[in-house]
């Protein structure tokens, strides 16, 4: 039956990848002044694309929660990194760009690394187990590191802010994965109501919400290529550490297995970097504006392009310093799009 859980984990990664792209596509449209404010979520709940991404992410998390209770974190966490590949698949049509060879190589590296790392977990060899439930304070240390990253990121901007906040989000999600594993084990053979009288259930919900909030702020700070690698890499790192320290996941110690695992981890990291730096993640902008907005941009009123853009994008704020875009091109003075003749498209954006 283990293959069923592995397949379910891959499906969970697919849903998460789609959720990442849809949520970042919406979050980056909100002005950066909302960073680390609840007002960011208040604005996003009115965006259908963000709600669709949230639904996909929640579905992926629920499916992943089921598998976390039946597989080692050392297996599920690497498999969940394949969400980056599924994010790449959805980002292509949203950005309107084709894949480059480096992204394809990165996807192959990532998949091969995940497969090799997962395979080593099933090999019989000498191993060591260090786990104990008394070591849960290790999660507190990881949370402290995440808090420091958020504090530093708050005083930075752009790509660095997104990377730091994304790393913090991934660390918190790793803690949530470990808590989810505990919750599923508690529920095994018991009524779901039993979870209401135990601390892991509440802790799981709380950490998941914090991780989700931090991820939205990372998405808001910069394009997806700045935050998604951090989220994707930090979550399995925290989850695997807690799997070993708290749950006693076995660490195989034969020389060739350690070498293979090290090579697999290197392949996963390299694949994450190559895929996440794809141009399709840098250009997740609204490619098209509503027809009425296009008409107004072509015939600007007395107040110029700022008023027209505000009408086209109510969530926008020219004072936040971000250029408003038509497709993935900036606007010239007077509201004329800086695109070559024949390139302008009309359509609707959700």
N, C-alpha and C positions, 0 to 999 in steps of 0.2 A: 504493500500500500504506500510505501514511501514515495514512489513515483507520482502518486496522486497529489501529495503535498508539494512536491517539487513543481509540478505543472501548475498547481494553484498559486504558488509563489510567483511564477513567471506571469500569470494573468494579473496578479496583484501589481506587479511591477509595470505592466502595460497600462493599467488604469492610472497608476501614480504618474507615469510619464506623460500621459495625455492631460492629467490634472495640472501638472507643473506648467506645461506650455499655455494652457488656457488661462490659468490664474495669473501667470506673469504677464501675458498679453494684456490683461485688464489692469493689473496693479501698476504697471509702468505709466499708465495714462493719468494717474492721480498725481497731483503736485507733490514734490519732495518735502514740502513743509509739514506734511502729515506723518513723517517718519517717526516711528515709535509712539504714535498716538492712536487711540482707539477710533479717532475720526477716519482713519484709513479704512478700517473694516466697515464703518458706517457708510462710506461712499461705495465700497465694493459690493455690498449686498444688493445694490440697485443695478448691477451689471450682470446681464444674463450669461455672458461668456464666463465670468468669474464664478457664478453659481453652478454652471455646468462643470467647470473645472473642480469646484469643491465637491460636487456629487461624485465625480470620477475618483477623486482622491479619497473620499470617505469610503467608497466601495472597495477601493484597493486596500485601504487600511483594515477594513473589516475582514476581507479575505486573507490579508497577511496575518492578522491576529489569529485566525484559525490555524494557519500553518505554523506560526511561532510556537504554539503549544505542543507541536508534534515533531518538530525538527530542531536540531541544534542551531543556535544563533550563528555559529561558524558556517553553516550551510545557507540559511535563509538570507543573512545579510549580504553575502556576495551576489546571490541571485537577484536581490532587490536592486542592485546597482544597474541591472539591465534596463531599468526604467529610463535611463538616459538614451538608449537606442530607440525606444518607443517615442520618447519626446522628440528625437530627431526626425522620425517618420512624420509626425504631425506638424513639426515646424516647417518642413519643406513647402507644403501648400500654403501655409499662412504667410510665409516670407516671400514666396514667389521665386526662390533661388534653388538652383540645382545642387546636388551633393558634389563635393570635391573628393579627390582620391584620398586625402588625409582623413576625412571623416569615415570613409568606408574602411580604411585600414584600422582606424581607432575602434570602430564597431567590431571588427573581427578580433582585434586584440582583447577587447573587453569580454566578448563572448568566450573566447578561448581561455582567458584567465579565470573566469567564473567556473567554466566547466572543469578545468584542471584542479582548481582549489576545492571544488565540491567533491571531485573524485577521490582526492587524497583523504577525505574524511571517512570513506568506506573501507580503506585499506587496513588490514589487521597488522598491527605492529606494536612495539613497546610504546607506552604513552604515560603521561602524567596528568593528574587532575588536582587542581588547586582550589576548587570552589568551596564556598561556605556562605550560607545566608547571612552570617554575621559580618560579611564583607560588603553589605549594601552601602556603607558610607563611601565606597568608591564611586557610587553614582553621585553623591554630593560633591565630590571633588571634580567630577566631570561637569556638573552644573556650575560650579564656581568658575571653571575655565570658560564656560559659555558666557557667564555674566561679565567676565573681564573683556571678552571679545566684543560683546555688545556695547560696553562702555567706551572702549577704544573706537569702535566703528561709529558711534554717535558723534564723535568729534572729527570724523573724516567725511569724505563725500565720494560720490561716484562709484567707480569700480572697487576701490578699497573698502568702502563702507559695505557694499553688497557682498564682497567676499568674506569679510569678518562676520557680518550678521548671518550670512548663509552657513558659515562654519558653526556658529553658535546654534543655529536652528538644527543642523544635522546632529550635533552632539545631544541636544535635547530629544530629538527623535530617537536616537540610539538608546537613551534612557527609557523612553516610552516603549520601545520594542522589548526591552528586558522586563519592564513592568507588565506588559501585555502577556509575555510568556508566563509570568507568575500567575496572572489572573486566569489564564486559560487552564493552567494546572489546578488551580483552586476549584474551577468550575467542573473539572472532569468528574462525571458521575454524580454531580450535585445539581440542585435547582439554581437557576440564574439568580434568584433572590439571595442566595448565600453570599454573593459578591457584595451585596449592600452592607454587610456587616464586617467586611474586611477592608484593610487600608489599601491594598494594591489596586482595587478597582477605581477608587477615587484618585489615587496618584496617577494612574494611567490616563484618565480623562484630563487631569490638570496639566500633565506634561505634554500631552498631545496638543492641547489648545495653545500652550505657550510656544511649542515648536511651530505650529501653524501660523501663529501671529508673527513670530520672528521671520518665518519664510516669506510672508507677504511683504514685510518691510524690506527684506533683501531684494525681492522682485521689484519693489518700487524704486529702489536706489539706482539700478543700472540694468542694462539688458541681461538676458538670461545667461549668456556665456560667463558673466562675472560671478553669478551666485550658484548656479546649478552644480558646477564641479565641486564646490565646497560642501553643499548639502549632500551630494551623492557620496563623497568620500568620507565625510565626518560621521555620518549615520552608521555605516557598517563598522567603522573603527571603534566607536563607542560601544556598539552592540556586541562586537566580538570580545572586547576587553571585559565587559560585564558578564558575558557568557562564560568566560574562563574563570574570572575571579569569584563570581557569585554562584553560578550554576554548576561549575565543575566540568565544563566541556573539556574533553580530553585533548591534550596537545601531543601529537605524535612526535617522537624525538629521533627517529632514524635519520641518518645523514641524508639519504637521497630524498626522503619525504620533505625534510626541512628545505632542501634546495629547490624542490619542485614547488613547494608552497611559496617560497620567496620569489621565484620566477613568476608564479601566478599572480601574486600581489603586485609585482612590478608591472605585469601586463595589464592588470585592472586599472592601476593608476595611470599608466600611459594611455590606455584606451579612453578613460574618462577625460583626460586632458585634451586629446585629439578631437574627440566627438564634441565636447562642450565648447570648444573654440570655433565651431563651425559658423560661417557667416549667417546661416539661417537663424541662429540663436541671437545674433546681433541685430537682426533686422525684423524682429517681431513687432512691427508697427502696424497701425491700421493702414492697409494698402489703399483703401478707397474710402471716400467720404460720401454721405448721403447726397442724392441728386440735388436737393435744394441747396445744400452747402456748396456744391460745385458751382451752381449758378451764381450764388452770392460772391464766391471767390473770384469768378470771372468778371463780375460787375460790382466791385466794392462800393460801399456807401461812403458818406463823408467822414466816418470815423476810422476808415482804413481796415486793414486785415485783422486787427485785434478783436474788433467787435464781431466780425464774421466768424472768426475761429471760435470765439466764445459761444456763439450760437450753434456751431457745428459740434462742439465738444463742451458741454456744460461743466464737466468735471475739470476742465483745463483752467489754468490761471497764468496769464502771461507774465505775472510778476515772479514766478518761480524760477525764471531763467532758462527754462527749457524751450527749444524751438518747437513749434507745432508743425506737424508733418503732413504732407499730402503724399500718400504712399510711403516711401521711405526717403523722400526728398524734402529739403527745407523750402520755405516759402520766401519769395523775394518781396521787397517793399511793394506795397500796393496790392498784395494778395495774389500775385501771379505765381503759379507753381513753377519751380525751376526744373522742368522736365523737358526733354527734347520733343519737338513736334511729332504728333502721332503716337506718343507714349502715354498720354493721359487717358485714364480709364474712368468710366462712370459705373456706379454700382451702389450697393448698400453695405453698411457695416453693422454687425450685430453689437 
